[in-house]
């Protein structure tokens, strides 16, 4: 059974190198125009090497329910479905940090 996160395209274009301690992170972009939480969440996807000690925030998606229709963010040209709590946490971080890099556990970035 598929998890709550349905995304494949960014993973195929952002492979994890073998033999290195690498993870995928999302860069959440600040809203381009005024409107804050009403603006869709746009994100980029990158691979970082943990030996380089990159700076990023971490978040667990596990808590919370998936709404119908699910909350989504846009990663490149794909939609990523999130639990309500994960989506709310990303919005709260975006309000405070504007643009930031984040690692979200489970099948969001471990694929």
N, C-alpha and C positions, 0 to 999 in steps of 0.2 A: 504494500500500500504506500502510495506517495505521501510524503510529509506535507506540511502546510506551505512549504516554499517550493514553488514551481518555476524553475528557471534553468536553462541549459546553455543558451548561446554564449553568455559571457564566460562560462567556464571553458568552453572549447577554444575560445580565443585568448584565454588567460590561464594556460596550463601551469601546474606547479612543477618546478624543476626537480628531477630526481637527485637524491643525495645531498640536498641542502635543507636547512631548517626554514622552510618558507610557508607563509600563510597568505590567504587572500584577505584584503581589507576593502571596505567601502569608503569612498570619500563622499560625504554628504555635502551637497552644495547649498549655500545660503540662497534664499529666494531672490530671484532677479528683481522683482518689483515688490512694492508694499503689499501687504496682505497676510504676511506671516503664515499661520497655520492653514489658511485656506489655499495656499499655493502647493501644488504637487511636490513631493520630495523627489529630487533628481540626484542620482549618485553615479560615481565612477567606480570601477573595479580595478584593483592593482594587486600584484604579488609583491610581498616584502620579505626580505631575508631577516629572520630573527637575530642572527649573529651581528647584524648591523645596528641592532637596538633601535628600531623605528618607534616613533611615538604614535600611539593610537589609544582610543577608548575601547572598552569591552562591554558587551551586553549579552545577556542570556535571553533567548526568545521563549524559553520553555513555559513560563507562567502566562496564563491567560487563555482565552478562547479565540477561535477564528470566527469572525463575523461573516454573515452572508449579505451582500457580497463582501469578500475580504478586503481589508485595507491593503494598498499597494504602494510601492515606490518604483521609480523607473531607473533601471540600471542599463545605461547605454540605450539600446532600443527595445529592451525586454522589460516586462513587468514582473515584479517580485512580490508575492503575497506574504503578508506578515500577520501575526496575531495582533489583536487590538492593543495589548499592552506594549508590545515591541514597537509598534507604530507610534503610540503615544510617547514612549520614551525617546525615540528618535526625534519627534517633533519638539519635545522639551529641550533636548540637547541642542537642536538647531536654533531654538530661540536664544539660548545662552551663548553658544559657541559660534554661531553662524555657520562657517564651513569647518568640518572636522573629519578626521579619519577614525573609523570604527571597525572592530572585528565583532561579528555576531556569531554565536556558536550554532551548533546543529547544522542542518542542511543549507543554511544561508550561505556560508562560506567554506564549509567542509564538504567538498564534492569533487 
